[in-house]
Amino acid sequence: MAQGLLERMHQLLERNTDGTLTDQERGQLEGLVEMAQFAQILATAVQGTAR
């Protein structure tokens, strides 16, 4: 993920921990987490084909 997206995800995670996340931010956080999970799946798949 791009550095800016990772930074935003970390900001939202901190706000979530603090209990100050809005509904809109919660939706954004969920989307960013899904993107991060998908990126990890792709990275794993690429590593598997590189062997």
PQR file of N, CA, C, O and H, with PARSE charges and radii, in Angstrom:
ATOM      1  N   MET A   1       0.840  -1.191   0.000 -0.4000 1.5000
ATOM      2  CA  MET A   1       0.000   0.000   0.000 -0.0000 2.0000
ATOM      3  C   MET A   1       0.875   1.242   0.000  0.5500 1.7000
ATOM      4  O   MET A   1       1.991   1.236   0.521 -0.5500 1.4000
ATOM      5  N   ALA A   2       0.363   2.281  -0.579 -0.4000 1.5000
ATOM      6  CA  ALA A   2       1.089   3.546  -0.609 -0.0000 2.0000
ATOM      7  C   ALA A   2       1.255   4.090   0.811  0.5500 1.7000
ATOM      8  O   ALA A   2       0.417   3.861   1.683 -0.5500 1.4000
ATOM      9  H   ALA A   2      -0.543   2.286  -1.001  0.4000 1.0000
ATOM     10  N   GLN A   3       2.336   4.802   1.016 -0.4000 1.5000
ATOM     11  CA  GLN A   3       2.662   5.316   2.355 -0.0000 2.0000
ATOM     12  C   GLN A   3       1.535   6.171   2.922  0.5500 1.7000
ATOM     13  O   GLN A   3       1.211   6.057   4.104 -0.5500 1.4000
ATOM     14  H   GLN A   3       3.016   4.989   0.307  0.4000 1.0000
ATOM     15  N   GLY A   4       0.929   7.029   2.093 -0.4000 1.5000
ATOM     16  CA  GLY A   4      -0.152   7.891   2.566 -0.0000 2.0000
ATOM     17  C   GLY A   4      -1.345   7.096   3.068  0.5500 1.7000
ATOM     18  O   GLY A   4      -1.969   7.465   4.063 -0.5500 1.4000
ATOM     19  H   GLY A   4       1.192   7.122   1.132  0.4000 1.0000
ATOM     20  N   LEU A   5      -1.665   6.000   2.380 -0.4000 1.5000
ATOM     21  CA  LEU A   5      -2.786   5.164   2.811 -0.0000 2.0000
ATOM     22  C   LEU A   5      -2.475   4.456   4.122  0.5500 1.7000
ATOM     23  O   LEU A   5      -3.342   4.319   4.985 -0.5500 1.4000
ATOM     24  H   LEU A   5      -1.158   5.700   1.571  0.4000 1.0000
ATOM     25  N   LEU A   6      -1.229   4.008   4.263 -0.4000 1.5000
ATOM     26  CA  LEU A   6      -0.837   3.362   5.522 -0.0000 2.0000
ATOM     27  C   LEU A   6      -0.902   4.346   6.685  0.5500 1.7000
ATOM     28  O   LEU A   6      -1.355   4.000   7.776 -0.5500 1.4000
ATOM     29  H   LEU A   6      -0.525   4.119   3.562  0.4000 1.0000
ATOM     30  N   GLU A   7      -0.450   5.565   6.447 -0.4000 1.5000
ATOM     31  CA  GLU A   7      -0.516   6.574   7.497 -0.0000 2.0000
ATOM     32  C   GLU A   7      -1.960   6.855   7.896  0.5500 1.7000
ATOM     33  O   GLU A   7      -2.271   6.969   9.082 -0.5500 1.4000
ATOM     34  H   GLU A   7      -0.082   5.846   5.561  0.4000 1.0000
ATOM     35  N   ARG A   8      -2.842   6.968   6.900 -0.4000 1.5000
ATOM     36  CA  ARG A   8      -4.256   7.222   7.199 -0.0000 2.0000
ATOM     37  C   ARG A   8      -4.855   6.057   7.979  0.5500 1.7000
ATOM     38  O   ARG A   8      -5.623   6.263   8.918 -0.5500 1.4000
ATOM     39  H   ARG A   8      -2.590   6.876   5.937  0.4000 1.0000
ATOM     40  N   MET A   9      -4.502   4.834   7.590 -0.4000 1.5000
ATOM     41  CA  MET A   9      -5.026   3.668   8.290 -0.0000 2.0000
ATOM     42  C   MET A   9      -4.564   3.682   9.744  0.5500 1.7000
ATOM     43  O   MET A   9      -5.340   3.360  10.644 -0.5500 1.4000
ATOM     44  H   MET A   9      -3.877   4.667   6.827  0.4000 1.0000
ATOM     45  N   HIS A  10      -3.319   4.050   9.979 -0.4000 1.5000
ATOM     46  CA  HIS A  10      -2.803   4.110  11.355 -0.0000 2.0000
ATOM     47  C   HIS A  10      -3.513   5.200  12.151  0.5500 1.7000
ATOM     48  O   HIS A  10      -3.821   5.003  13.326 -0.5500 1.4000
ATOM     49  H   HIS A  10      -2.688   4.313   9.249  0.4000 1.0000
ATOM     50  N   GLN A  11      -3.777   6.356  11.520 -0.4000 1.5000
ATOM     51  CA  GLN A  11      -4.521   7.423  12.199 -0.0000 2.0000
ATOM     52  C   GLN A  11      -5.903   6.927  12.614  0.5500 1.7000
ATOM     53  O   GLN A  11      -6.349   7.151  13.739 -0.5500 1.4000
ATOM     54  H   GLN A  11      -3.527   6.516  10.566  0.4000 1.0000
ATOM     55  N   LEU A  12      -6.566   6.253  11.686 -0.4000 1.5000
ATOM     56  CA  LEU A  12      -7.909   5.754  11.973 -0.0000 2.0000
ATOM     57  C   LEU A  12      -7.887   4.666  13.038  0.5500 1.7000
ATOM     58  O   LEU A  12      -8.784   4.598  13.878 -0.5500 1.4000
ATOM     59  H   LEU A  12      -6.204   6.071  10.772  0.4000 1.0000
ATOM     60  N   LEU A  13      -6.872   3.822  13.006 -0.4000 1.5000
ATOM     61  CA  LEU A  13      -6.752   2.778  14.031 -0.0000 2.0000
ATOM     62  C   LEU A  13      -6.562   3.392  15.413  0.5500 1.7000
ATOM     63  O   LEU A  13      -7.129   2.910  16.394 -0.5500 1.4000
ATOM     64  H   LEU A  13      -6.143   3.877  12.324  0.4000 1.0000
ATOM     65  N   GLU A  14      -5.761   4.459  15.490 -0.4000 1.5000
ATOM     66  CA  GLU A  14      -5.566   5.142  16.775 -0.0000 2.0000
ATOM     67  C   GLU A  14      -6.870   5.757  17.262  0.5500 1.7000
ATOM     68  O   GLU A  14      -7.203   5.645  18.441 -0.5500 1.4000
ATOM     69  H   GLU A  14      -5.301   4.851  14.693  0.4000 1.0000
ATOM     70  N   ARG A  15      -7.613   6.406  16.368 -0.4000 1.5000
ATOM     71  CA  ARG A  15      -8.891   7.007  16.747 -0.0000 2.0000
ATOM     72  C   ARG A  15      -9.877   5.925  17.169  0.5500 1.7000
ATOM     73  O   ARG A  15     -10.682   6.132  18.076 -0.5500 1.4000
ATOM     74  H   ARG A  15      -7.343   6.498  15.409  0.4000 1.0000
ATOM     75  N   ASN A  16      -9.813   4.767  16.506 -0.4000 1.5000
ATOM     76  CA  ASN A  16     -10.692   3.657  16.870 -0.0000 2.0000
ATOM     77  C   ASN A  16     -10.372   3.181  18.288  0.5500 1.7000
ATOM     78  O   ASN A  16     -11.273   2.916  19.084 -0.5500 1.4000
ATOM     79  H   ASN A  16      -9.159   4.599  15.769  0.4000 1.0000
ATOM     80  N   THR A  17      -9.080   3.078  18.588 -0.4000 1.5000
ATOM     81  CA  THR A  17      -8.654   2.673  19.931 -0.0000 2.0000
ATOM     82  C   THR A  17      -9.126   3.679  20.975  0.5500 1.7000
ATOM     83  O   THR A  17      -9.526   3.309  22.078 -0.5500 1.4000
ATOM     84  H   THR A  17      -8.348   3.293  17.941  0.4000 1.0000
ATOM     85  N   ASP A  18      -9.072   4.962  20.605 -0.4000 1.5000
ATOM     86  CA  ASP A  18      -9.512   6.025  21.518 -0.0000 2.0000
ATOM     87  C   ASP A  18     -11.030   6.109  21.641  0.5500 1.7000
ATOM     88  O   ASP A  18     -11.545   6.761  22.549 -0.5500 1.4000
ATOM     89  H   ASP A  18      -8.747   5.262  19.708  0.4000 1.0000
ATOM     90  N   GLY A  19     -11.743   5.455  20.735 -0.4000 1.5000
ATOM     91  CA  GLY A  19     -13.198   5.498  20.749 -0.0000 2.0000
ATOM     92  C   GLY A  19     -13.779   6.763  20.147  0.5500 1.7000
ATOM     93  O   GLY A  19     -14.914   7.131  20.450 -0.5500 1.4000
ATOM     94  H   GLY A  19     -11.324   4.926  19.997  0.4000 1.0000
ATOM     95  N   THR A  20     -13.005   7.441  19.287 -0.4000 1.5000
ATOM     96  CA  THR A  20     -13.456   8.709  18.714 -0.0000 2.0000
ATOM     97  C   THR A  20     -13.707   8.624  17.211  0.5500 1.7000
ATOM     98  O   THR A  20     -13.782   9.653  16.539 -0.5500 1.4000
ATOM     99  H   THR A  20     -12.082   7.143  19.041  0.4000 1.0000
ATOM    100  N   LEU A  21     -13.835   7.426  16.684 -0.4000 1.5000
ATOM    101  CA  LEU A  21     -14.042   7.216  15.253 -0.0000 2.0000
ATOM    102  C   LEU A  21     -15.492   7.503  14.874  0.5500 1.7000
ATOM    103  O   LEU A  21     -16.417   7.035  15.537 -0.5500 1.4000
ATOM    104  H   LEU A  21     -13.773   6.590  17.230  0.4000 1.0000
ATOM    105  N   THR A  22     -15.688   8.278  13.799 -0.4000 1.5000
ATOM    106  CA  THR A  22     -17.048   8.520  13.302 -0.0000 2.0000
ATOM    107  C   THR A  22     -17.480   7.335  12.443  0.5500 1.7000
ATOM    108  O   THR A  22     -16.657   6.495  12.078 -0.5500 1.4000
ATOM    109  H   THR A  22     -14.937   8.659  13.260  0.4000 1.0000
ATOM    110  N   ASP A  23     -18.764   7.271  12.124 -0.4000 1.5000
ATOM    111  CA  ASP A  23     -19.253   6.196  11.261 -0.0000 2.0000
ATOM    112  C   ASP A  23     -18.582   6.248   9.891  0.5500 1.7000
ATOM    113  O   ASP A  23     -18.249   5.210   9.320 -0.5500 1.4000
ATOM    114  H   ASP A  23     -19.432   7.953  12.421  0.4000 1.0000
ATOM    115  N   GLN A  24     -18.387   7.448   9.368 -0.4000 1.5000
ATOM    116  CA  GLN A  24     -17.734   7.605   8.064 -0.0000 2.0000
ATOM    117  C   GLN A  24     -16.285   7.119   8.125  0.5500 1.7000
ATOM    118  O   GLN A  24     -15.814   6.440   7.212 -0.5500 1.4000
ATOM    119  H   GLN A  24     -18.658   8.291   9.831  0.4000 1.0000
ATOM    120  N   GLU A  25     -15.596   7.464   9.187 -0.4000 1.5000
ATOM    121  CA  GLU A  25     -14.211   7.021   9.352 -0.0000 2.0000
ATOM    122  C   GLU A  25     -14.140   5.511   9.543  0.5500 1.7000
ATOM    123  O   GLU A  25     -13.203   4.869   9.067 -0.5500 1.4000
ATOM    124  H   GLU A  25     -15.979   8.016   9.928  0.4000 1.0000
ATOM    125  N   ARG A  26     -15.121   4.939  10.233 -0.4000 1.5000
ATOM    126  CA  ARG A  26     -15.150   3.484  10.421 -0.0000 2.0000
ATOM    127  C   ARG A  26     -15.260   2.782   9.067  0.5500 1.7000
ATOM    128  O   ARG A  26     -14.598   1.772   8.826 -0.5500 1.4000
ATOM    129  H   ARG A  26     -15.883   5.461  10.619  0.4000 1.0000
ATOM    130  N   GLY A  27     -16.098   3.323   8.193 -0.4000 1.5000
ATOM    131  CA  GLY A  27     -16.229   2.759   6.846 -0.0000 2.0000
ATOM    132  C   GLY A  27     -14.931   2.874   6.066  0.5500 1.7000
ATOM    133  O   GLY A  27     -14.537   1.950   5.354 -0.5500 1.4000
ATOM    134  H   GLY A  27     -16.637   4.143   8.388  0.4000 1.0000
ATOM    135  N   GLN A  28     -14.268   4.018   6.206 -0.4000 1.5000
ATOM    136  CA  GLN A  28     -12.990   4.215   5.535 -0.0000 2.0000
ATOM    137  C   GLN A  28     -11.949   3.237   6.079  0.5500 1.7000
ATOM    138  O   GLN A  28     -11.185   2.652   5.312 -0.5500 1.4000
ATOM    139  H   GLN A  28     -14.588   4.769   6.785  0.4000 1.0000
ATOM    140  N   LEU A  29     -11.920   3.062   7.377 -0.4000 1.5000
ATOM    141  CA  LEU A  29     -10.975   2.131   7.994 -0.0000 2.0000
ATOM    142  C   LEU A  29     -11.227   0.710   7.504  0.5500 1.7000
ATOM    143  O   LEU A  29     -10.284  -0.007   7.168 -0.5500 1.4000
ATOM    144  H   LEU A  29     -12.541   3.538   8.000  0.4000 1.0000
ATOM    145  N   GLU A  30     -12.465   0.308   7.464 -0.4000 1.5000
ATOM    146  CA  GLU A  30     -12.788  -1.041   6.991 -0.0000 2.0000
ATOM    147  C   GLU A  30     -12.309  -1.239   5.557  0.5500 1.7000
ATOM    148  O   GLU A  30     -11.771  -2.294   5.221 -0.5500 1.4000
ATOM    149  H   GLU A  30     -13.231   0.890   7.737  0.4000 1.0000
ATOM    150  N   GLY A  31     -12.502  -0.231   4.713 -0.4000 1.5000
ATOM    151  CA  GLY A  31     -12.039  -0.319   3.328 -0.0000 2.0000
ATOM    152  C   GLY A  31     -10.524  -0.424   3.240  0.5500 1.7000
ATOM    153  O   GLY A  31     -10.000  -1.203   2.444 -0.5500 1.4000
ATOM    154  H   GLY A  31     -12.938   0.626   4.986  0.4000 1.0000
ATOM    155  N   LEU A  32      -9.825   0.349   4.046 -0.4000 1.5000
ATOM    156  CA  LEU A  32      -8.360   0.309   4.039 -0.0000 2.0000
ATOM    157  C   LEU A  32      -7.843  -1.036   4.547  0.5500 1.7000
ATOM    158  O   LEU A  32      -6.864  -1.566   4.021 -0.5500 1.4000
ATOM    159  H   LEU A  32     -10.250   0.982   4.692  0.4000 1.0000
ATOM    160  N   VAL A  33      -8.494  -1.584   5.560 -0.4000 1.5000
ATOM    161  CA  VAL A  33      -8.087  -2.894   6.078 -0.0000 2.0000
ATOM    162  C   VAL A  33      -8.301  -3.966   5.009  0.5500 1.7000
ATOM    163  O   VAL A  33      -7.455  -4.843   4.836 -0.5500 1.4000
ATOM    164  H   VAL A  33      -9.289  -1.155   5.988  0.4000 1.0000
ATOM    165  N   GLU A  34      -9.409  -3.902   4.301 -0.4000 1.5000
ATOM    166  CA  GLU A  34      -9.666  -4.866   3.223 -0.0000 2.0000
ATOM    167  C   GLU A  34      -8.612  -4.742   2.124  0.5500 1.7000
ATOM    168  O   GLU A  34      -8.141  -5.748   1.593 -0.5500 1.4000
ATOM    169  H   GLU A  34     -10.096  -3.189   4.442  0.4000 1.0000
ATOM    170  N   MET A  35      -8.244  -3.506   1.786 -0.4000 1.5000
ATOM    171  CA  MET A  35      -7.201  -3.301   0.780 -0.0000 2.0000
ATOM    172  C   MET A  35      -5.871  -3.885   1.240  0.5500 1.7000
ATOM    173  O   MET A  35      -5.166  -4.512   0.449 -0.5500 1.4000
ATOM    174  H   MET A  35      -8.626  -2.689   2.217  0.4000 1.0000
ATOM    175  N   ALA A  36      -5.522  -3.690   2.499 -0.4000 1.5000
ATOM    176  CA  ALA A  36      -4.274  -4.214   3.040 -0.0000 2.0000
ATOM    177  C   ALA A  36      -4.272  -5.740   3.010  0.5500 1.7000
ATOM    178  O   ALA A  36      -3.258  -6.358   2.684 -0.5500 1.4000
ATOM    179  H   ALA A  36      -6.095  -3.181   3.141  0.4000 1.0000
ATOM    180  N   GLN A  37      -5.404  -6.341   3.350 -0.4000 1.5000
ATOM    181  CA  GLN A  37      -5.505  -7.803   3.322 -0.0000 2.0000
ATOM    182  C   GLN A  37      -5.360  -8.319   1.892  0.5500 1.7000
ATOM    183  O   GLN A  37      -4.687  -9.322   1.657 -0.5500 1.4000
ATOM    184  H   GLN A  37      -6.227  -5.838   3.615  0.4000 1.0000
ATOM    185  N   PHE A  38      -5.989  -7.637   0.941 -0.4000 1.5000
ATOM    186  CA  PHE A  38      -5.897  -8.037  -0.459 -0.0000 2.0000
ATOM    187  C   PHE A  38      -4.456  -7.904  -0.953  0.5500 1.7000
ATOM    188  O   PHE A  38      -3.960  -8.777  -1.666 -0.5500 1.4000
ATOM    189  H   PHE A  38      -6.536  -6.822   1.132  0.4000 1.0000
ATOM    190  N   ALA A  39      -3.783  -6.809  -0.575 -0.4000 1.5000
ATOM    191  CA  ALA A  39      -2.389  -6.621  -0.966 -0.0000 2.0000
ATOM    192  C   ALA A  39      -1.521  -7.742  -0.416  0.5500 1.7000
ATOM    193  O   ALA A  39      -0.604  -8.206  -1.095 -0.5500 1.4000
ATOM    194  H   ALA A  39      -4.186  -6.100   0.004  0.4000 1.0000
ATOM    195  N   GLN A  40      -1.798  -8.180   0.799 -0.4000 1.5000
ATOM    196  CA  GLN A  40      -1.030  -9.276   1.392 -0.0000 2.0000
ATOM    197  C   GLN A  40      -1.261 -10.578   0.644  0.5500 1.7000
ATOM    198  O   GLN A  40      -0.328 -11.351   0.428 -0.5500 1.4000
ATOM    199  H   GLN A  40      -2.543  -7.803   1.350  0.4000 1.0000
ATOM    200  N   ILE A  41      -2.503 -10.820   0.249 -0.4000 1.5000
ATOM    201  CA  ILE A  41      -2.822 -12.025  -0.530 -0.0000 2.0000
ATOM    202  C   ILE A  41      -2.074 -12.004  -1.857  0.5500 1.7000
ATOM    203  O   ILE A  41      -1.505 -13.015  -2.268 -0.5500 1.4000
ATOM    204  H   ILE A  41      -3.261 -10.192   0.424  0.4000 1.0000
ATOM    205  N   LEU A  42      -2.075 -10.848  -2.531 -0.4000 1.5000
ATOM    206  CA  LEU A  42      -1.359 -10.734  -3.802 -0.0000 2.0000
ATOM    207  C   LEU A  42       0.138 -10.950  -3.611  0.5500 1.7000
ATOM    208  O   LEU A  42       0.768 -11.650  -4.404 -0.5500 1.4000
ATOM    209  H   LEU A  42      -2.537 -10.027  -2.197  0.4000 1.0000
ATOM    210  N   ALA A  43       0.704 -10.367  -2.583 -0.4000 1.5000
ATOM    211  CA  ALA A  43       2.128 -10.515  -2.329 -0.0000 2.0000
ATOM    212  C   ALA A  43       2.479 -11.984  -2.075  0.5500 1.7000
ATOM    213  O   ALA A  43       3.502 -12.473  -2.553 -0.5500 1.4000
ATOM    214  H   ALA A  43       0.192  -9.799  -1.939  0.4000 1.0000
ATOM    215  N   THR A  44       1.641 -12.671  -1.334 -0.4000 1.5000
ATOM    216  CA  THR A  44       1.857 -14.091  -1.065 -0.0000 2.0000
ATOM    217  C   THR A  44       1.764 -14.897  -2.354  0.5500 1.7000
ATOM    218  O   THR A  44       2.569 -15.801  -2.580 -0.5500 1.4000
ATOM    219  H   THR A  44       0.809 -12.274  -0.946  0.4000 1.0000
ATOM    220  N   ALA A  45       0.794 -14.578  -3.198 -0.4000 1.5000
ATOM    221  CA  ALA A  45       0.633 -15.295  -4.463 -0.0000 2.0000
ATOM    222  C   ALA A  45       1.831 -15.077  -5.377  0.5500 1.7000
ATOM    223  O   ALA A  45       2.294 -16.009  -6.035 -0.5500 1.4000
ATOM    224  H   ALA A  45       0.140 -13.843  -3.015  0.4000 1.0000
ATOM    225  N   VAL A  46       2.335 -13.842  -5.418 -0.4000 1.5000
ATOM    226  CA  VAL A  46       3.494 -13.536  -6.251 -0.0000 2.0000
ATOM    227  C   VAL A  46       4.720 -14.276  -5.748  0.5500 1.7000
ATOM    228  O   VAL A  46       5.508 -14.780  -6.549 -0.5500 1.4000
ATOM    229  H   VAL A  46       1.959 -13.084  -4.883  0.4000 1.0000
ATOM    230  N   GLN A  47       4.894 -14.348  -4.444 -0.4000 1.5000
ATOM    231  CA  GLN A  47       6.023 -15.066  -3.881 -0.0000 2.0000
ATOM    232  C   GLN A  47       5.940 -16.556  -4.230  0.5500 1.7000
ATOM    233  O   GLN A  47       6.955 -17.205  -4.480 -0.5500 1.4000
ATOM    234  H   GLN A  47       4.254 -13.939  -3.794  0.4000 1.0000
ATOM    235  N   GLY A  48       4.729 -17.075  -4.242 -0.4000 1.5000
ATOM    236  CA  GLY A  48       4.530 -18.489  -4.557 -0.0000 2.0000
ATOM    237  C   GLY A  48       4.873 -18.806  -6.000  0.5500 1.7000
ATOM    238  O   GLY A  48       5.368 -19.896  -6.286 -0.5500 1.4000
ATOM    239  H   GLY A  48       3.904 -16.547  -4.040  0.4000 1.0000
ATOM    240  N   THR A  49       4.622 -17.885  -6.913 -0.4000 1.5000
ATOM    241  CA  THR A  49       4.919 -18.124  -8.326 -0.0000 2.0000
ATOM    242  C   THR A  49       6.375 -17.834  -8.667  0.5500 1.7000
ATOM    243  O   THR A  49       6.859 -18.238  -9.724 -0.5500 1.4000
ATOM    244  H   THR A  49       4.220 -17.000  -6.680  0.4000 1.0000
ATOM    245  N   ALA A  50       7.074 -17.135  -7.777 -0.4000 1.5000
ATOM    246  CA  ALA A  50       8.467 -16.781  -8.040 -0.0000 2.0000
ATOM    247  C   ALA A  50       9.419 -17.909  -7.695  0.5500 1.7000
ATOM    248  O   ALA A  50      10.610 -17.821  -7.995 -0.5500 1.4000
ATOM    249  H   ALA A  50       6.681 -16.806  -6.918  0.4000 1.0000
ATOM    250  N   ARG A  51       8.936 -18.939  -7.090 -0.4000 1.5000
ATOM    251  CA  ARG A  51       9.814 -20.049  -6.674 -0.0000 2.0000
ATOM    252  C   ARG A  51      10.169 -20.937  -7.822  0.5500 1.7000
ATOM    253  O   ARG A  51      10.897 -21.914  -7.646 -0.5500 1.4000
ATOM    254  H   ARG A  51       7.969 -19.011  -6.847  0.4000 1.0000
TER
END
